């Protein structure tokens, strides 16, 4: 069975590549732990395939196909782990991120939390999830050209939100699923009934009550809308997690990354940009986070996607249904984030800004969020009216001024983390 030999050769080549990568110097141990797990996984897979050499040919083919799938799935992860060694990454933030992940994910079922922070050639930050054998691992990628920019650290909060969403198994929670279904049905019956019977004229429904009495038939007509609502709910939940953890700094980082919006069609798994910003500001009020009254003006509305009439109708339904779920998602996030987590402290932010004006890190900071909120306030002041820091650096070219400021932020994060280590009697060897 030559296809089995091909498969074994492919797996051996990957194992050898992992062996080579394990000789690299990693700035923290979690990347190396991830590679060891990958090596163990593929060694076990290789041994399993070798044991099938005398088995039924069709069975061997099925196993070889699965092994090929694994190569497609895991090779990008190996590359991601390798890029975690790149000096463009903000290593100063790694340990605080690991501490934050352990604190807000609360995944004791998996034992220790492992975090791999890396750069990626994708503009949108993202997280890997669902690899067998990697429960308790958090893989977060930031855009390569900005991966060393500490002002974008709040975006990590959104990616951690995806892990909370899945750890709490919200997509399979029957109560939440029922809320989604009920909200979509209400939108059909109370807001879009005329459109519904026009688009689904083949069902011969006459009034809204017919929808419920023929539910087995009509439920298939809203299944796509329910899928959109679930996906949009997840992204909204993640926005609220980042907002809850980092405060206004998330609004600033969000605007930096995405304003005024790209010119392409809207992704139907996300709320429209107008709705996404509206939802963020609604949550900010509940979480007592102040923001500029003209914040929404930084963004353009998303372009409607070019789709068939029925799919566009499903998208309208999902947008209407999402409006009915926002309050629930705000509350869900508040309950998901440990109450002991320190919210941004206005007085602490003012003290940090004063120290930054003198180009030195602030001592006794209460949270990473305070450091980042102070940094964003100074940065925005600089872009609008100029700030004291940049005036003190007037003799240096503008690109290096930015670099010095960002280095100052990272240094302050380092100072904060040293304080946490001393406070908790930890060892540097922990990472």
C-alpha positions as CSV (number, residue, x, y, z in Angstrom):
1,X,0.0,0.0,0.0
2,X,2.1,2.8,-1.3
3,X,-0.3,5.5,-0.1
4,X,0.5,4.3,3.5
5,X,4.2,4.7,2.8
6,X,3.6,8.2,1.5
7,X,1.6,9.1,4.6
8,X,4.3,7.8,6.9
9,X,7.0,9.8,5.1
10,X,4.9,13.0,5.3
11,X,4.5,12.5,9.0
12,X,8.1,11.7,9.6
13,X,9.1,14.9,7.7
14,X,6.9,16.9,10.1
15,X,8.3,15.3,13.2
16,X,11.8,16.1,12.0
17,X,10.7,19.7,11.4
18,X,9.3,19.9,15.0
19,X,12.6,18.4,16.3
20,X,14.5,21.2,14.5
21,X,12.2,23.9,15.9
22,X,12.6,22.6,19.4
23,X,16.3,23.5,19.2
24,X,15.3,27.2,18.8
25,X,15.5,29.5,21.8
26,X,12.0,30.3,23.0
27,X,11.4,33.4,25.2
28,X,8.9,31.5,27.4
29,X,8.2,27.8,28.0
30,X,4.7,27.5,26.7
31,X,5.8,27.6,23.1
32,X,8.1,24.7,23.8
33,X,5.4,22.8,25.7
34,X,3.1,23.2,22.6
35,X,5.8,21.8,20.3
36,X,6.4,18.8,22.6
37,X,2.7,18.0,22.6
38,X,2.6,18.2,18.8
39,X,5.6,15.9,18.6
40,X,3.9,13.4,20.9
41,X,0.7,13.6,18.9
42,X,2.4,12.9,15.5
43,X,4.6,10.2,17.0
44,X,1.5,8.4,18.3
45,X,-0.2,8.9,14.9
46,X,2.8,7.4,13.1
47,X,2.9,4.4,15.4
48,X,-0.8,3.9,14.9
49,X,-0.5,3.9,11.1
50,X,2.5,1.5,11.2
51,X,0.3,-0.9,13.2
52,X,-2.2,-0.9,10.3
53,X,0.1,-2.3,7.6
54,X,-1.6,-5.7,7.5
55,X,-5.2,-4.4,7.9
56,X,-8.0,-3.9,5.4
57,X,-7.0,-1.5,2.7
58,X,-10.1,0.6,3.0
59,X,-9.6,1.1,6.7
60,X,-5.9,2.1,6.1
61,X,-7.1,4.6,3.5
62,X,-9.5,6.2,5.9
63,X,-6.7,6.5,8.5
64,X,-4.3,8.0,6.0
65,X,-6.9,10.5,4.9
66,X,-7.4,11.5,8.6
67,X,-3.6,11.8,8.9
68,X,-3.5,14.1,5.9
69,X,-6.2,16.2,7.4
70,X,-4.1,16.6,10.5
71,X,-1.1,17.9,8.4
72,X,-3.4,20.6,6.9
73,X,-4.7,21.5,10.3
74,X,-1.6,21.5,12.5
75,X,1.1,22.9,10.1
76,X,-0.2,26.5,10.4
77,X,-0.1,26.1,14.2
78,X,3.5,25.0,14.1
79,X,4.4,28.1,12.0
80,X,2.5,30.2,14.5
81,X,4.5,28.8,17.4
82,X,7.7,29.5,15.5
83,X,6.7,33.1,15.0
84,X,6.2,33.5,18.7
85,X,10.0,33.6,19.0
86,X,10.2,36.7,16.7
87,X,11.6,39.8,18.3
88,X,8.8,41.9,16.8
89,X,6.5,40.5,19.5
90,X,6.0,42.5,22.7
91,X,7.6,40.0,25.1
92,X,7.1,42.5,28.0
93,X,3.4,41.8,27.8
94,X,3.6,38.0,27.7
95,X,3.6,37.3,31.4
96,X,0.9,39.8,32.2
97,X,-1.2,38.3,29.4
98,X,-0.7,34.8,30.8
99,X,-1.7,36.1,34.3
100,X,-4.8,37.8,32.8
101,X,-5.7,34.7,30.9
102,X,-5.5,32.5,34.0
103,X,-7.5,35.0,35.9
104,X,-10.5,35.6,33.6
105,X,-10.7,32.2,31.9
106,X,-10.8,30.2,35.1
107,X,-10.2,26.9,33.3
108,X,-9.1,24.8,36.3
109,X,-10.5,21.7,34.6
110,X,-7.5,21.8,32.3
111,X,-4.9,22.5,34.9
112,X,-2.4,25.2,34.1
113,X,-3.2,27.8,31.5
114,X,-0.6,28.0,28.6
115,X,-0.4,31.0,26.4
116,X,1.4,31.5,23.1
117,X,1.5,35.1,21.8
118,X,2.6,35.5,18.2
119,X,2.6,37.7,15.2
120,X,0.6,36.7,12.1
121,X,0.3,37.9,8.5
122,X,-3.3,38.6,8.9
123,X,-4.6,42.1,9.6
124,X,-7.3,41.0,12.1
125,X,-6.1,39.6,15.5
126,X,-7.3,36.0,16.0
127,X,-7.1,33.0,18.2
128,X,-6.7,29.3,17.5
129,X,-9.2,27.0,19.3
130,X,-10.2,23.4,19.4
131,X,-7.0,21.4,18.7
132,X,-7.2,18.0,20.4
133,X,-4.8,17.7,23.2
134,X,-4.5,21.5,23.6
135,X,-7.2,22.1,26.1
136,X,-6.1,25.0,28.4
137,X,-3.9,26.5,25.6
138,X,-4.5,30.1,24.5
139,X,-3.0,30.9,21.1
140,X,-3.3,34.6,20.2
141,X,-2.0,36.2,17.0
142,X,-1.6,40.0,16.4
143,X,-0.9,41.6,12.9
144,X,2.8,41.3,12.3
145,X,3.5,45.0,11.6
146,X,1.7,46.0,14.9
147,X,2.6,43.0,17.1
148,X,5.0,45.1,19.1
149,X,2.6,48.0,19.6
150,X,1.4,48.0,23.2
151,X,-1.4,50.3,22.4
152,X,-3.1,47.4,20.7
153,X,-2.9,45.1,23.7
154,X,-6.6,45.6,24.5
155,X,-7.5,43.8,21.3
156,X,-6.3,40.6,23.0
157,X,-9.3,40.9,25.3
158,X,-11.6,40.2,22.3
159,X,-9.7,37.0,21.5
160,X,-9.8,35.9,25.2
161,X,-13.6,36.4,24.9
162,X,-13.7,33.6,22.3
163,X,-12.2,31.2,24.8
164,X,-14.7,32.3,27.5
165,X,-17.5,31.8,25.1
166,X,-16.4,28.2,24.3
167,X,-15.4,27.3,27.8
168,X,-18.8,28.2,29.1
169,X,-20.3,26.3,26.2
170,X,-22.7,29.1,25.4
171,X,-23.3,27.9,21.8
172,X,-24.8,24.7,23.1
173,X,-26.7,26.2,26.0
174,X,-30.3,25.3,25.4
175,X,-31.6,28.5,27.2
176,X,-29.5,30.8,25.0
177,X,-30.5,28.8,21.9
178,X,-34.1,29.2,22.8
179,X,-33.6,33.0,23.3
180,X,-32.2,33.3,19.8
181,X,-35.0,31.3,18.3
182,X,-37.6,33.3,20.1
183,X,-36.1,36.6,19.1
184,X,-35.9,35.6,15.4
185,X,-39.5,34.4,15.5
186,X,-40.7,37.6,17.2
187,X,-38.9,39.6,14.5
188,X,-40.7,37.6,11.7
189,X,-44.1,37.9,13.3
190,X,-44.0,41.5,14.6
191,X,-41.7,43.4,12.2
192,X,-41.1,41.6,8.9
193,X,-44.2,39.5,8.3
194,X,-45.0,41.1,5.0
195,X,-41.5,40.5,3.7
196,X,-41.6,36.9,5.0
197,X,-44.8,35.8,3.2
198,X,-43.5,37.5,0.0
199,X,-40.2,35.7,0.1
200,X,-41.6,32.3,1.3
201,X,-44.8,32.5,-0.7
202,X,-44.6,28.8,-1.5
203,X,-45.6,28.1,2.2
204,X,-49.0,29.7,1.6
205,X,-49.1,31.3,5.1
206,X,-51.8,33.9,5.7
207,X,-51.1,35.4,9.1
208,X,-48.4,35.4,11.8
209,X,-50.2,32.7,13.9
210,X,-49.7,30.3,11.0
211,X,-46.0,30.5,11.6
212,X,-46.3,28.8,15.0
213,X,-49.0,26.3,13.9
214,X,-46.7,25.1,11.1
215,X,-43.5,25.3,13.0
216,X,-41.9,22.1,11.8
217,X,-42.2,23.5,8.3
218,X,-41.4,27.2,9.0
219,X,-38.4,26.5,11.3
220,X,-36.2,25.7,8.3
221,X,-36.9,29.2,6.9
222,X,-35.2,30.9,9.9
223,X,-32.3,28.5,10.5
224,X,-29.8,30.7,8.6
225,X,-30.9,33.7,10.6
226,X,-30.4,31.8,13.8
227,X,-26.9,30.8,12.7
228,X,-26.1,34.4,11.9
229,X,-27.4,35.5,15.3
230,X,-25.2,32.9,17.1
231,X,-22.1,34.0,15.3
232,X,-22.9,37.7,15.8
233,X,-23.6,37.1,19.5
234,X,-20.2,35.5,19.9
235,X,-18.4,38.5,18.3
236,X,-20.4,40.9,20.4
237,X,-19.8,39.0,23.6
238,X,-16.0,39.1,22.8
239,X,-16.2,42.9,22.2
240,X,-17.9,43.3,25.6
241,X,-15.2,41.1,27.3
242,X,-12.4,43.3,26.0
243,X,-14.4,46.4,27.0
244,X,-15.1,45.1,30.4
245,X,-11.4,44.2,31.0
246,X,-9.6,47.1,29.4
247,X,-12.2,49.9,29.5
248,X,-12.0,52.8,27.1
249,X,-8.6,51.6,25.9
250,X,-10.4,48.9,23.9
251,X,-12.6,51.5,22.2
252,X,-9.4,53.4,21.3
253,X,-7.6,50.3,20.0
254,X,-10.7,49.2,18.1
255,X,-10.9,52.6,16.4
256,X,-7.2,52.5,15.6
257,X,-7.5,49.0,14.0
258,X,-10.8,49.4,12.1
259,X,-11.9,53.1,11.6
260,X,-13.4,54.2,9.4
261,X,-14.2,50.7,8.2
262,X,-12.9,48.8,5.1
263,X,-14.5,49.2,1.7
264,X,-15.4,45.5,1.3
265,X,-18.8,43.8,1.8
266,X,-19.9,43.2,5.4
267,X,-19.1,39.8,7.0
268,X,-22.5,38.4,7.9
269,X,-21.0,36.7,11.0
270,X,-20.4,40.1,12.5
271,X,-22.9,42.9,13.3
272,X,-22.7,45.8,10.8
273,X,-20.1,48.4,11.8
274,X,-22.8,50.8,12.8
275,X,-24.5,48.2,15.1
276,X,-21.2,47.0,16.5
277,X,-20.2,50.5,17.6
278,X,-23.7,51.2,18.9
279,X,-23.5,48.0,21.0
280,X,-20.1,48.8,22.3
281,X,-21.2,52.2,23.5
282,X,-24.4,50.8,25.0
283,X,-22.2,48.3,27.0
284,X,-19.8,51.1,28.0
285,X,-22.6,53.0,29.7
286,X,-23.6,49.9,31.7
287,X,-19.9,49.3,32.6
288,X,-19.5,53.0,33.6
289,X,-16.9,53.6,30.9
290,X,-16.7,57.2,29.6
291,X,-16.1,57.8,25.9
292,X,-16.1,60.7,23.5
293,X,-19.6,61.7,22.4
294,X,-18.5,61.7,18.7
295,X,-16.9,58.3,18.9
296,X,-19.5,56.8,16.5
297,X,-18.6,59.4,13.8
298,X,-15.2,57.7,13.4
299,X,-16.9,54.8,11.5
300,X,-18.7,54.3,8.2
301,X,-21.5,51.8,7.9
302,X,-20.7,48.4,6.4
303,X,-21.6,47.7,2.7
304,X,-24.4,45.3,2.3
305,X,-23.2,42.0,0.9
306,X,-24.2,40.9,-2.6
307,X,-26.4,37.9,-1.8
308,X,-29.7,36.3,-3.0
309,X,-32.9,37.9,-1.6
310,X,-33.6,35.1,0.9
311,X,-30.1,35.3,2.4
312,X,-30.3,39.1,2.7
313,X,-33.7,38.6,4.4
314,X,-32.0,36.3,6.9
315,X,-29.4,38.9,7.6
316,X,-32.1,41.5,8.3
317,X,-33.8,39.1,10.7
318,X,-30.5,38.5,12.5
319,X,-29.8,42.2,12.9
320,X,-33.3,42.7,14.4
321,X,-32.9,39.7,16.7
322,X,-29.5,40.9,17.9
323,X,-31.1,44.2,19.1
324,X,-33.2,42.0,21.5
325,X,-30.2,40.1,22.9
326,X,-27.7,42.9,23.6
327,X,-28.8,43.5,27.2
328,X,-28.5,39.7,27.9
329,X,-24.9,39.7,26.4
330,X,-23.9,42.7,28.5
331,X,-25.1,40.9,31.7
332,X,-23.5,37.5,30.6
333,X,-20.1,39.2,30.3
334,X,-20.4,40.9,33.6
335,X,-21.1,37.6,35.2
336,X,-18.3,35.9,33.3
337,X,-15.5,38.3,34.4
338,X,-14.5,37.7,38.0
339,X,-15.8,40.5,40.2
340,X,-12.4,40.7,41.9
341,X,-10.9,42.0,38.6
342,X,-9.8,45.6,39.1
343,X,-11.6,48.1,36.8
344,X,-9.8,51.1,35.6
345,X,-9.1,53.7,38.3
346,X,-9.3,57.3,37.2
347,X,-7.0,58.6,39.9
348,X,-4.4,55.9,39.1
349,X,-4.6,56.9,35.4
350,X,-3.9,60.5,36.3
351,X,-0.8,59.5,38.3
352,X,0.5,57.3,35.4
353,X,0.1,60.2,33.0
354,X,2.1,62.5,35.2
355,X,5.0,60.0,35.3
356,X,4.8,59.5,31.6
357,X,5.1,63.2,31.1
358,X,8.5,62.9,32.8
359,X,9.4,59.9,30.5
360,X,9.6,57.4,33.4
361,X,7.4,54.4,34.4
362,X,4.8,54.8,37.1
363,X,5.1,52.8,40.3
364,X,2.3,51.0,42.2
365,X,0.0,50.7,39.2
366,X,-3.2,48.9,40.0
367,X,-3.8,47.2,36.6
368,X,-2.6,46.8,33.1
369,X,-5.8,48.6,32.0
370,X,-4.8,51.7,33.9
371,X,-1.5,51.8,32.1
372,X,-3.1,51.4,28.7
373,X,-5.8,53.9,29.3
374,X,-3.3,56.5,30.4
375,X,-1.2,55.7,27.3
376,X,-4.2,56.1,25.0
377,X,-5.2,59.4,26.6
378,X,-1.7,60.8,26.0
379,X,-1.5,59.4,22.5
380,X,-4.8,60.8,21.4
381,X,-4.0,64.2,23.0
382,X,-0.7,64.1,21.0
383,X,-2.5,63.4,17.7
384,X,-5.1,66.2,18.3
385,X,-3.2,69.0,20.1
386,X,0.2,67.8,20.9
387,X,1.3,66.6,24.4
388,X,4.1,67.3,26.9
389,X,5.9,64.0,26.1
390,X,6.3,64.9,22.4
391,X,7.4,68.4,23.2
392,X,10.1,67.0,25.4
393,X,11.2,64.8,22.5
394,X,11.0,67.6,19.9
395,X,14.7,67.2,19.0
396,X,14.0,63.6,17.9
397,X,12.4,62.6,14.6
398,X,8.7,61.7,14.8
399,X,9.1,58.0,14.1
400,X,11.5,57.6,17.0
401,X,9.2,59.7,19.2
402,X,6.5,57.1,18.7
403,X,9.0,54.3,19.4
404,X,10.2,55.9,22.6
405,X,6.6,56.4,23.8
406,X,5.7,52.8,23.1
407,X,8.9,51.5,24.8
408,X,7.9,53.6,27.8
409,X,4.5,51.8,27.9
410,X,6.1,48.4,27.7
411,X,8.6,49.3,30.4
412,X,5.8,50.4,32.7
413,X,4.1,47.0,32.0
414,X,7.3,45.3,33.0
415,X,7.6,47.3,36.2
416,X,3.9,46.4,37.0
417,X,4.6,42.7,36.4
418,X,7.7,42.8,38.6
419,X,5.5,44.2,41.4
420,X,3.0,41.4,40.8
421,X,5.8,38.8,41.0
422,X,7.0,40.2,44.3
423,X,3.5,40.6,45.7
424,X,2.7,37.0,45.0
425,X,6.1,35.5,45.9
426,X,6.5,34.0,42.4
427,X,9.6,32.8,40.7
428,X,10.7,34.1,37.3
429,X,11.3,30.5,36.3
430,X,7.5,30.0,36.3
431,X,7.5,31.0,32.6
